[in-house]
């Protein structure tokens, strides 16, 4: 088991992660984060605080509500108010490959 853990450390050490924090207006608000292909990645309530690989994401404050784009390229903090003051977008629909 120690070898597997060590291998994971080595594998992850080359990856770049950025700190993303999103704070909702209410501590009871669900925060849903999806990747650029529309796959739901995380759900938190009140505050989402995670380290993620660089990329494009969308966030919703309640599943099925308006989406707001996030381009994660550095450590970033947002509030719900900040995101809702900016542009909205559609959540991409995840594509499931056909089985052949």
Biopython code that builds the backbone (N, CA, C, O; Angstrom):
import numpy as np
from Bio.PDB.StructureBuilder import StructureBuilder

atoms = [
    (1, "UNK", "N", (0.821, -1.200, 0.000)),
    (1, "UNK", "CA", (0.000, 0.000, 0.000)),
    (1, "UNK", "C", (0.862, 1.259, 0.000)),
    (1, "UNK", "O", (0.495, 2.256, -0.623)),
    (2, "UNK", "N", (1.984, 1.229, 0.680)),
    (2, "UNK", "CA", (2.855, 2.388, 0.720)),
    (2, "UNK", "C", (3.369, 2.714, -0.683)),
    (2, "UNK", "O", (3.467, 3.886, -1.045)),
    (3, "UNK", "N", (3.703, 1.682, -1.482)),
    (3, "UNK", "CA", (4.179, 1.904, -2.845)),
    (3, "UNK", "C", (3.135, 2.623, -3.690)),
    (3, "UNK", "O", (3.467, 3.550, -4.428)),
    (4, "UNK", "N", (1.886, 2.207, -3.590)),
    (4, "UNK", "CA", (0.806, 2.834, -4.361)),
    (4, "UNK", "C", (0.655, 4.304, -3.976)),
    (4, "UNK", "O", (0.487, 5.164, -4.842)),
    (5, "UNK", "N", (0.714, 4.586, -2.685)),
    (5, "UNK", "CA", (0.605, 5.973, -2.237)),
    (5, "UNK", "C", (1.772, 6.793, -2.766)),
    (5, "UNK", "O", (1.581, 7.928, -3.201)),
    (6, "UNK", "N", (2.969, 6.239, -2.736)),
    (6, "UNK", "CA", (4.144, 6.940, -3.226)),
    (6, "UNK", "C", (4.024, 7.208, -4.725)),
    (6, "UNK", "O", (4.403, 8.281, -5.194)),
    (7, "UNK", "N", (3.503, 6.246, -5.473)),
    (7, "UNK", "CA", (3.310, 6.424, -6.914)),
    (7, "UNK", "C", (2.324, 7.545, -7.187)),
    (7, "UNK", "O", (2.526, 8.335, -8.109)),
    (8, "UNK", "N", (1.263, 7.624, -6.400)),
    (8, "UNK", "CA", (0.283, 8.693, -6.577)),
    (8, "UNK", "C", (0.932, 10.048, -6.322)),
    (8, "UNK", "O", (0.676, 11.004, -7.053)),
    (9, "UNK", "N", (1.768, 10.138, -5.294)),
    (9, "UNK", "CA", (2.446, 11.399, -5.008)),
    (9, "UNK", "C", (3.322, 11.799, -6.182)),
    (9, "UNK", "O", (3.332, 12.966, -6.573)),
    (10, "UNK", "N", (4.047, 10.866, -6.741)),
    (10, "UNK", "CA", (4.932, 11.152, -7.865)),
    (10, "UNK", "C", (4.119, 11.583, -9.075)),
    (10, "UNK", "O", (4.477, 12.550, -9.749)),
    (11, "UNK", "N", (3.035, 10.884, -9.358)),
    (11, "UNK", "CA", (2.193, 11.203, -10.509)),
    (11, "UNK", "C", (1.593, 12.598, -10.362)),
    (11, "UNK", "O", (1.603, 13.377, -11.315)),
    (12, "UNK", "N", (1.072, 12.922, -9.179)),
    (12, "UNK", "CA", (0.404, 14.197, -8.959)),
    (12, "UNK", "C", (1.377, 15.362, -8.833)),
    (12, "UNK", "O", (0.972, 16.512, -9.002)),
    (13, "UNK", "N", (2.647, 15.098, -8.542)),
    (13, "UNK", "CA", (3.580, 16.185, -8.300)),
    (13, "UNK", "C", (3.837, 17.019, -9.562)),
    (13, "UNK", "O", (4.240, 18.177, -9.456)),
    (14, "UNK", "N", (3.614, 16.459, -10.733)),
    (14, "UNK", "CA", (3.830, 17.198, -11.976)),
    (14, "UNK", "C", (2.611, 18.007, -12.405)),
    (14, "UNK", "O", (2.708, 18.842, -13.304)),
    (15, "UNK", "N", (1.492, 17.772, -11.786)),
    (15, "UNK", "CA", (0.263, 18.483, -12.159)),
    (15, "UNK", "C", (0.203, 19.831, -11.473)),
    (15, "UNK", "O", (0.724, 20.013, -10.372)),
    (16, "UNK", "N", (-0.432, 20.760, -12.131)),
    (16, "UNK", "CA", (-0.644, 22.087, -11.573)),
    (16, "UNK", "C", (-2.094, 22.168, -11.111)),
    (16, "UNK", "O", (-3.014, 21.831, -11.856)),
    (17, "UNK", "N", (-2.284, 22.615, -9.888)),
    (17, "UNK", "CA", (-3.616, 22.795, -9.330)),
    (17, "UNK", "C", (-3.765, 24.241, -8.881)),
    (17, "UNK", "O", (-2.814, 24.861, -8.405)),
    (18, "UNK", "N", (-4.976, 24.766, -9.039)),
    (18, "UNK", "CA", (-5.256, 26.107, -8.561)),
    (18, "UNK", "C", (-6.378, 26.054, -7.533)),
    (18, "UNK", "O", (-7.263, 25.200, -7.588)),
    (19, "UNK", "N", (-6.314, 26.972, -6.615)),
    (19, "UNK", "CA", (-7.292, 27.073, -5.544)),
    (19, "UNK", "C", (-8.503, 27.840, -6.064)),
    (19, "UNK", "O", (-8.361, 28.957, -6.563)),
    (20, "UNK", "N", (-9.688, 27.252, -5.952)),
    (20, "UNK", "CA", (-10.931, 27.912, -6.341)),
    (20, "UNK", "C", (-11.834, 27.985, -5.126)),
    (20, "UNK", "O", (-12.118, 26.973, -4.486)),
    (21, "UNK", "N", (-12.279, 29.189, -4.816)),
    (21, "UNK", "CA", (-13.235, 29.367, -3.726)),
    (21, "UNK", "C", (-14.407, 30.172, -4.248)),
    (21, "UNK", "O", (-14.235, 31.244, -4.828)),
    (22, "UNK", "N", (-15.616, 29.634, -4.032)),
    (22, "UNK", "CA", (-16.856, 30.310, -4.413)),
    (22, "UNK", "C", (-17.732, 30.368, -3.169)),
    (22, "UNK", "O", (-18.016, 29.343, -2.550)),
    (23, "UNK", "N", (-18.152, 31.564, -2.814)),
    (23, "UNK", "CA", (-19.001, 31.751, -1.641)),
    (23, "UNK", "C", (-20.387, 32.197, -2.083)),
    (23, "UNK", "O", (-20.533, 33.204, -2.775)),
    (24, "UNK", "N", (-21.399, 31.441, -1.681)),
    (24, "UNK", "CA", (-22.788, 31.762, -2.026)),
    (24, "UNK", "C", (-23.308, 32.883, -1.127)),
    (24, "UNK", "O", (-22.750, 33.152, -0.063)),
    (25, "UNK", "N", (-24.382, 33.528, -1.571)),
    (25, "UNK", "CA", (-25.000, 34.590, -0.779)),
    (25, "UNK", "C", (-25.570, 34.059, 0.528)),
    (25, "UNK", "O", (-25.587, 34.760, 1.540)),
    (26, "UNK", "N", (-26.035, 32.817, 0.499)),
    (26, "UNK", "CA", (-26.629, 32.192, 1.679)),
    (26, "UNK", "C", (-25.848, 30.926, 2.026)),
    (26, "UNK", "O", (-25.427, 30.201, 1.125)),
    (27, "UNK", "N", (-25.651, 30.650, 3.307)),
    (27, "UNK", "CA", (-24.951, 29.421, 3.687)),
    (27, "UNK", "C", (-25.724, 28.150, 3.322)),
    (27, "UNK", "O", (-25.169, 27.054, 3.398)),
    (28, "UNK", "N", (-26.991, 28.280, 2.929)),
    (28, "UNK", "CA", (-27.802, 27.116, 2.561)),
    (28, "UNK", "C", (-27.853, 26.883, 1.042)),
    (28, "UNK", "O", (-28.464, 25.914, 0.592)),
    (29, "UNK", "N", (-27.223, 27.754, 0.255)),
    (29, "UNK", "CA", (-27.276, 27.642, -1.202)),
    (29, "UNK", "C", (-26.361, 26.537, -1.698)),
    (29, "UNK", "O", (-25.197, 26.457, -1.307)),
    (30, "UNK", "N", (-26.902, 25.681, -2.567)),
    (30, "UNK", "CA", (-26.087, 24.641, -3.199)),
    (30, "UNK", "C", (-25.279, 25.264, -4.326)),
    (30, "UNK", "O", (-25.799, 26.042, -5.126)),
    (31, "UNK", "N", (-24.004, 24.912, -4.376)),
    (31, "UNK", "CA", (-23.107, 25.359, -5.436)),
    (31, "UNK", "C", (-22.713, 24.129, -6.236)),
    (31, "UNK", "O", (-22.099, 23.207, -5.700)),
    (32, "UNK", "N", (-23.060, 24.112, -7.509)),
    (32, "UNK", "CA", (-22.751, 23.000, -8.402)),
    (32, "UNK", "C", (-21.699, 23.455, -9.394)),
    (32, "UNK", "O", (-21.848, 24.504, -10.020)),
    (33, "UNK", "N", (-20.641, 22.681, -9.542)),
    (33, "UNK", "CA", (-19.574, 22.990, -10.481)),
    (33, "UNK", "C", (-19.502, 21.883, -11.526)),
    (33, "UNK", "O", (-19.452, 20.700, -11.191)),
    (34, "UNK", "N", (-19.498, 22.284, -12.806)),
    (34, "UNK", "CA", (-19.386, 21.321, -13.908)),
    (34, "UNK", "C", (-18.163, 21.676, -14.747)),
    (34, "UNK", "O", (-17.746, 22.833, -14.801)),
    (35, "UNK", "N", (-17.593, 20.662, -15.401)),
    (35, "UNK", "CA", (-16.445, 20.908, -16.270)),
    (35, "UNK", "C", (-16.910, 21.431, -17.628)),
    (35, "UNK", "O", (-18.106, 21.617, -17.852)),
    (36, "UNK", "N", (-15.965, 21.665, -18.523)),
    (36, "UNK", "CA", (-16.292, 22.254, -19.822)),
    (36, "UNK", "C", (-17.054, 21.322, -20.750)),
    (36, "UNK", "O", (-17.489, 21.734, -21.825)),
    (37, "UNK", "N", (-17.219, 20.060, -20.342)),
    (37, "UNK", "CA", (-18.033, 19.124, -21.122)),
    (37, "UNK", "C", (-19.408, 18.908, -20.486)),
    (37, "UNK", "O", (-20.209, 18.118, -20.985)),
    (38, "UNK", "N", (-19.676, 19.614, -19.384)),
    (38, "UNK", "CA", (-20.974, 19.532, -18.733)),
    (38, "UNK", "C", (-21.087, 18.498, -17.639)),
    (38, "UNK", "O", (-22.152, 18.353, -17.038)),
    (39, "UNK", "N", (-20.012, 17.773, -17.363)),
    (39, "UNK", "CA", (-20.044, 16.770, -16.299)),
    (39, "UNK", "C", (-19.970, 17.448, -14.942)),
    (39, "UNK", "O", (-19.076, 18.255, -14.691)),
    (40, "UNK", "N", (-20.910, 17.118, -14.071)),
    (40, "UNK", "CA", (-20.891, 17.695, -12.729)),
    (40, "UNK", "C", (-19.672, 17.170, -11.981)),
    (40, "UNK", "O", (-19.445, 15.962, -11.913)),
    (41, "UNK", "N", (-18.894, 18.086, -11.422)),
    (41, "UNK", "CA", (-17.629, 17.758, -10.773)),
    (41, "UNK", "C", (-17.757, 17.818, -9.253)),
    (41, "UNK", "O", (-17.290, 16.923, -8.548)),
    (42, "UNK", "N", (-18.392, 18.875, -8.755)),
    (42, "UNK", "CA", (-18.491, 19.090, -7.308)),
    (42, "UNK", "C", (-19.830, 19.698, -6.934)),
    (42, "UNK", "O", (-20.463, 20.400, -7.723)),
    (43, "UNK", "N", (-20.242, 19.409, -5.712)),
    (43, "UNK", "CA", (-21.400, 20.079, -5.128)),
    (43, "UNK", "C", (-21.051, 20.387, -3.680)),
    (43, "UNK", "O", (-20.639, 19.503, -2.929)),
    (44, "UNK", "N", (-21.216, 21.630, -3.302)),
    (44, "UNK", "CA", (-21.013, 22.049, -1.919)),
    (44, "UNK", "C", (-22.181, 22.927, -1.522)),
    (44, "UNK", "O", (-22.955, 23.364, -2.374)),
    (45, "UNK", "N", (-22.309, 23.186, -0.235)),
    (45, "UNK", "CA", (-23.361, 24.057, 0.265)),
    (45, "UNK", "C", (-22.704, 25.242, 0.967)),
    (45, "UNK", "O", (-21.898, 25.069, 1.881)),
    (46, "UNK", "N", (-23.063, 26.453, 0.524)),
    (46, "UNK", "CA", (-22.547, 27.667, 1.156)),
    (46, "UNK", "C", (-21.217, 28.137, 0.605)),
    (46, "UNK", "O", (-21.114, 29.249, 0.087)),
    (47, "UNK", "N", (-20.197, 27.298, 0.712)),
    (47, "UNK", "CA", (-18.855, 27.642, 0.228)),
    (47, "UNK", "C", (-18.255, 26.436, -0.474)),
    (47, "UNK", "O", (-18.228, 25.334, 0.073)),
    (48, "UNK", "N", (-17.778, 26.655, -1.683)),
    (48, "UNK", "CA", (-17.034, 25.633, -2.409)),
    (48, "UNK", "C", (-15.573, 26.068, -2.358)),
    (48, "UNK", "O", (-15.231, 27.171, -2.785)),
    (49, "UNK", "N", (-14.725, 25.208, -1.841)),
    (49, "UNK", "CA", (-13.294, 25.520, -1.756)),
    (49, "UNK", "C", (-12.539, 24.259, -2.130)),
    (49, "UNK", "O", (-12.576, 23.264, -1.406)),
    (50, "UNK", "N", (-11.856, 24.304, -3.260)),
    (50, "UNK", "CA", (-11.215, 23.101, -3.785)),
    (50, "UNK", "C", (-10.000, 23.481, -4.616)),
    (50, "UNK", "O", (-9.884, 24.611, -5.091)),
    (51, "UNK", "N", (-9.106, 22.533, -4.783)),
    (51, "UNK", "CA", (-7.983, 22.700, -5.697)),
    (51, "UNK", "C", (-8.294, 21.890, -6.950)),
    (51, "UNK", "O", (-8.587, 20.696, -6.877)),
    (52, "UNK", "N", (-8.225, 22.557, -8.099)),
    (52, "UNK", "CA", (-8.602, 21.946, -9.362)),
    (52, "UNK", "C", (-7.524, 22.187, -10.413)),
    (52, "UNK", "O", (-6.730, 23.122, -10.307)),
    (53, "UNK", "N", (-7.512, 21.328, -11.426)),
    (53, "UNK", "CA", (-6.603, 21.541, -12.544)),
    (53, "UNK", "C", (-7.099, 22.741, -13.352)),
    (53, "UNK", "O", (-8.297, 23.026, -13.348)),
    (54, "UNK", "N", (-6.217, 23.438, -14.035)),
    (54, "UNK", "CA", (-6.655, 24.574, -14.853)),
    (54, "UNK", "C", (-7.673, 24.115, -15.886)),
    (54, "UNK", "O", (-7.596, 22.996, -16.392)),
    (55, "UNK", "N", (-8.617, 24.979, -16.192)),
    (55, "UNK", "CA", (-9.608, 24.634, -17.190)),
    (55, "UNK", "C", (-10.790, 25.568, -17.157)),
    (55, "UNK", "O", (-10.821, 26.548, -16.413)),
    (56, "UNK", "N", (-11.766, 25.239, -17.985)),
    (56, "UNK", "CA", (-13.005, 26.001, -18.061)),
    (56, "UNK", "C", (-14.089, 25.209, -17.348)),
    (56, "UNK", "O", (-14.246, 24.004, -17.548)),
    (57, "UNK", "N", (-14.832, 25.922, -16.509)),
    (57, "UNK", "CA", (-15.884, 25.311, -15.703)),
    (57, "UNK", "C", (-17.122, 26.188, -15.781)),
    (57, "UNK", "O", (-17.055, 27.332, -16.230)),
    (58, "UNK", "N", (-18.249, 25.648, -15.342)),
    (58, "UNK", "CA", (-19.461, 26.451, -15.145)),
    (58, "UNK", "C", (-19.965, 26.177, -13.739)),
    (58, "UNK", "O", (-19.803, 25.081, -13.204)),
    (59, "UNK", "N", (-20.580, 27.198, -13.152)),
    (59, "UNK", "CA", (-21.119, 27.059, -11.801)),
    (59, "UNK", "C", (-22.595, 27.433, -11.818)),
    (59, "UNK", "O", (-23.017, 28.342, -12.532)),
    (60, "UNK", "N", (-23.373, 26.705, -11.008)),
    (60, "UNK", "CA", (-24.801, 26.990, -10.835)),
    (60, "UNK", "C", (-25.065, 27.122, -9.340)),
    (60, "UNK", "O", (-24.495, 26.385, -8.536)),
    (61, "UNK", "N", (-25.913, 28.046, -8.980)),
    (61, "UNK", "CA", (-26.323, 28.203, -7.581)),
    (61, "UNK", "C", (-27.699, 27.569, -7.433)),
    (61, "UNK", "O", (-28.718, 28.259, -7.427)),
    (62, "UNK", "N", (-27.712, 26.252, -7.316)),
    (62, "UNK", "CA", (-28.917, 25.441, -7.345)),
    (62, "UNK", "C", (-28.932, 24.707, -8.672)),
    (62, "UNK", "O", (-28.823, 25.337, -9.724)),
    (63, "UNK", "N", (-29.064, 23.408, -8.646)),
    (63, "UNK", "CA", (-29.015, 22.607, -9.863)),
    (63, "UNK", "C", (-30.152, 22.991, -10.800)),
    (63, "UNK", "O", (-31.307, 23.091, -10.386)),
    (64, "UNK", "N", (-29.810, 23.205, -12.067)),
    (64, "UNK", "CA", (-30.814, 23.563, -13.066)),
    (64, "UNK", "C", (-31.078, 25.050, -13.167)),
    (64, "UNK", "O", (-31.979, 25.470, -13.893)),
    (65, "UNK", "N", (-30.307, 25.857, -12.450)),
    (65, "UNK", "CA", (-30.479, 27.311, -12.527)),
    (65, "UNK", "C", (-29.504, 27.879, -13.560)),
    (65, "UNK", "O", (-28.842, 27.124, -14.272)),
    (66, "UNK", "N", (-29.418, 29.181, -13.639)),
    (66, "UNK", "CA", (-28.515, 29.852, -14.573)),
    (66, "UNK", "C", (-27.068, 29.457, -14.298)),
    (66, "UNK", "O", (-26.654, 29.343, -13.144)),
    (67, "UNK", "N", (-26.309, 29.251, -15.366)),
    (67, "UNK", "CA", (-24.885, 28.895, -15.263)),
    (67, "UNK", "C", (-24.018, 30.121, -15.519)),
    (67, "UNK", "O", (-24.381, 31.022, -16.276)),
    (68, "UNK", "N", (-22.866, 30.125, -14.866)),
    (68, "UNK", "CA", (-21.896, 31.199, -15.038)),
    (68, "UNK", "C", (-20.538, 30.579, -15.334)),
    (68, "UNK", "O", (-20.126, 29.638, -14.655)),
    (69, "UNK", "N", (-19.831, 31.100, -16.350)),
    (69, "UNK", "CA", (-18.553, 30.511, -16.729)),
    (69, "UNK", "C", (-17.428, 30.901, -15.786)),
    (69, "UNK", "O", (-17.402, 32.004, -15.240)),
    (70, "UNK", "N", (-16.496, 29.970, -15.607)),
    (70, "UNK", "CA", (-15.283, 30.223, -14.834)),
    (70, "UNK", "C", (-14.113, 29.700, -15.654)),
    (70, "UNK", "O", (-14.132, 28.559, -16.115)),
    (71, "UNK", "N", (-13.117, 30.519, -15.832)),
    (71, "UNK", "CA", (-11.875, 30.108, -16.490)),
    (71, "UNK", "C", (-10.804, 30.106, -15.412)),
    (71, "UNK", "O", (-10.333, 31.161, -14.988)),
    (72, "UNK", "N", (-10.426, 28.919, -14.976)),
    (72, "UNK", "CA", (-9.476, 28.773, -13.872)),
    (72, "UNK", "C", (-8.058, 28.707, -14.431)),
    (72, "UNK", "O", (-7.670, 27.717, -15.051)),
    (73, "UNK", "N", (-7.294, 29.766, -14.205)),
    (73, "UNK", "CA", (-5.910, 29.851, -14.680)),
    (73, "UNK", "C", (-4.957, 30.272, -13.571)),
    (73, "UNK", "O", (-3.741, 30.311, -13.758)),
    (74, "UNK", "N", (-5.538, 30.591, -12.394)),
    (74, "UNK", "CA", (-4.772, 30.995, -11.220)),
    (74, "UNK", "C", (-5.669, 30.826, -10.001)),
    (74, "UNK", "O", (-6.872, 30.603, -10.138)),
    (75, "UNK", "N", (-5.091, 30.933, -8.814)),
    (75, "UNK", "CA", (-5.903, 30.873, -7.603)),
    (75, "UNK", "C", (-6.960, 31.967, -7.690)),
    (75, "UNK", "O", (-6.648, 33.124, -7.970)),
    (76, "UNK", "N", (-8.220, 31.588, -7.447)),
    (76, "UNK", "CA", (-9.323, 32.515, -7.688)),
    (76, "UNK", "C", (-10.383, 32.397, -6.611)),
    (76, "UNK", "O", (-10.686, 31.304, -6.133)),
    (77, "UNK", "N", (-10.943, 33.543, -6.236)),
    (77, "UNK", "CA", (-12.073, 33.594, -5.301)),
    (77, "UNK", "C", (-13.205, 34.380, -5.935)),
    (77, "UNK", "O", (-12.994, 35.441, -6.524)),
    (78, "UNK", "N", (-14.402, 33.845, -5.806)),
    (78, "UNK", "CA", (-15.596, 34.507, -6.316)),
    (78, "UNK", "C", (-16.658, 34.513, -5.232)),
    (78, "UNK", "O", (-16.650, 33.686, -4.320)),
    (79, "UNK", "N", (-17.566, 35.458, -5.352)),
    (79, "UNK", "CA", (-18.808, 35.398, -4.589)),
    (79, "UNK", "C", (-19.930, 35.149, -5.590)),
    (79, "UNK", "O", (-19.764, 35.365, -6.791)),
    (80, "UNK", "N", (-21.052, 34.702, -5.093)),
    (80, "UNK", "CA", (-22.215, 34.509, -5.959)),
    (80, "UNK", "C", (-22.568, 35.827, -6.645)),
    (80, "UNK", "O", (-22.890, 35.857, -7.832)),
    (81, "UNK", "N", (-22.502, 36.895, -5.890)),
    (81, "UNK", "CA", (-22.815, 38.226, -6.437)),
    (81, "UNK", "C", (-21.876, 38.578, -7.596)),
    (81, "UNK", "O", (-22.327, 39.078, -8.627)),
    (82, "UNK", "N", (-20.567, 38.319, -7.432)),
    (82, "UNK", "CA", (-19.589, 38.594, -8.506)),
    (82, "UNK", "C", (-19.951, 37.845, -9.782)),
    (82, "UNK", "O", (-19.984, 38.428, -10.866)),
    (83, "UNK", "N", (-20.221, 36.558, -9.646)),
    (83, "UNK", "CA", (-20.510, 35.733, -10.819)),
    (83, "UNK", "C", (-21.822, 36.130, -11.477)),
    (83, "UNK", "O", (-21.912, 36.173, -12.704)),
    (84, "UNK", "N", (-22.836, 36.419, -10.677)),
    (84, "UNK", "CA", (-24.135, 36.785, -11.245)),
    (84, "UNK", "C", (-24.107, 38.167, -11.892)),
    (84, "UNK", "O", (-24.985, 38.479, -12.696)),
    (85, "UNK", "N", (-23.131, 38.992, -11.564)),
    (85, "UNK", "CA", (-22.995, 40.306, -12.193)),
    (85, "UNK", "C", (-22.344, 40.191, -13.574)),
    (85, "UNK", "O", (-22.399, 41.131, -14.366)),
    (86, "UNK", "N", (-21.733, 39.047, -13.860)),
    (86, "UNK", "CA", (-21.067, 38.833, -15.139)),
    (86, "UNK", "C", (-21.952, 38.081, -16.113)),
    (86, "UNK", "O", (-23.160, 37.963, -15.905)),
    (87, "UNK", "N", (-21.349, 37.573, -17.178)),
    (87, "UNK", "CA", (-22.128, 36.867, -18.203)),
    (87, "UNK", "C", (-22.608, 35.501, -17.721)),
    (87, "UNK", "O", (-21.972, 34.866, -16.880)),
    (88, "UNK", "N", (-23.719, 35.067, -18.258)),
    (88, "UNK", "CA", (-24.219, 33.716, -17.996)),
    (88, "UNK", "C", (-23.920, 32.867, -19.223)),
    (88, "UNK", "O", (-23.503, 33.386, -20.258)),
    (89, "UNK", "N", (-24.134, 31.565, -19.107)),
    (89, "UNK", "CA", (-23.897, 30.658, -20.224)),
    (89, "UNK", "C", (-24.773, 29.425, -20.052)),
    (89, "UNK", "O", (-25.408, 29.245, -19.013)),
    (90, "UNK", "N", (-24.802, 28.597, -21.054)),
    (90, "UNK", "CA", (-25.497, 27.314, -20.988)),
    (90, "UNK", "C", (-24.531, 26.267, -20.452)),
    (90, "UNK", "O", (-23.337, 26.312, -20.750)),
    (91, "UNK", "N", (-25.038, 25.331, -19.666)),
    (91, "UNK", "CA", (-24.176, 24.215, -19.263)),
    (91, "UNK", "C", (-24.093, 23.259, -20.436)),
    (91, "UNK", "O", (-25.120, 22.837, -20.969)),
    (92, "UNK", "N", (-22.873, 22.909, -20.845)),
    (92, "UNK", "CA", (-22.752, 21.956, -21.946)),
    (92, "UNK", "C", (-23.440, 20.636, -21.597)),
    (92, "UNK", "O", (-23.487, 20.237, -20.434)),
    (93, "UNK", "N", (-23.966, 19.976, -22.605)),
    (93, "UNK", "CA", (-24.608, 18.677, -22.407)),
    (93, "UNK", "C", (-23.546, 17.596, -22.584)),
    (93, "UNK", "O", (-22.921, 17.504, -23.641)),
    (94, "UNK", "N", (-23.341, 16.779, -21.549)),
    (94, "UNK", "CA", (-22.335, 15.722, -21.670)),
    (94, "UNK", "C", (-22.672, 14.766, -22.812)),
    (94, "UNK", "O", (-23.826, 14.375, -22.990)),
    (95, "UNK", "N", (-21.655, 14.397, -23.577)),
    (95, "UNK", "CA", (-21.825, 13.458, -24.677)),
    (95, "UNK", "C", (-21.376, 12.077, -24.229)),
    (95, "UNK", "O", (-20.296, 11.916, -23.661)),
    (96, "UNK", "N", (-22.198, 11.104, -24.485)),
    (96, "UNK", "CA", (-21.859, 9.714, -24.161)),
    (96, "UNK", "C", (-21.550, 9.027, -25.470)),
    (96, "UNK", "O", (-22.403, 8.967, -26.356)),
    (97, "UNK", "N", (-20.328, 8.502, -25.609)),
    (97, "UNK", "CA", (-19.977, 7.863, -26.878)),
    (97, "UNK", "C", (-20.832, 6.648, -27.160)),
    (97, "UNK", "O", (-21.206, 5.909, -26.250)),
    (98, "UNK", "N", (-21.139, 6.448, -28.433)),
    (98, "UNK", "CA", (-21.904, 5.258, -28.849)),
    (98, "UNK", "C", (-21.036, 4.022, -28.645)),
    (98, "UNK", "O", (-19.837, 4.031, -28.924)),
    (99, "UNK", "N", (-21.663, 2.966, -28.154)),
    (99, "UNK", "CA", (-20.941, 1.699, -28.018)),
    (99, "UNK", "C", (-21.052, 0.950, -29.336)),
    (99, "UNK", "O", (-22.142, 0.778, -29.881)),
    (100, "UNK", "N", (-19.928, 0.517, -29.829)),
    (100, "UNK", "CA", (-19.942, -0.193, -31.103)),
    (100, "UNK", "C", (-19.559, -1.620, -30.923)),
    (100, "UNK", "O", (-19.517, -2.374, -31.895)),
]
sb = StructureBuilder()
sb.init_structure("model")
sb.init_model(0)
sb.init_chain("A")
sb.init_seg("    ")
for serial, (resi, resn, name, xyz) in enumerate(atoms, 1):
    if name == "N":
        sb.init_residue(resn, " ", resi, " ")
    sb.init_atom(name, np.array(xyz, "f"), 0.0, 1.0, " ", f" {name:<3s}", serial, name[0])
structure = sb.get_structure()
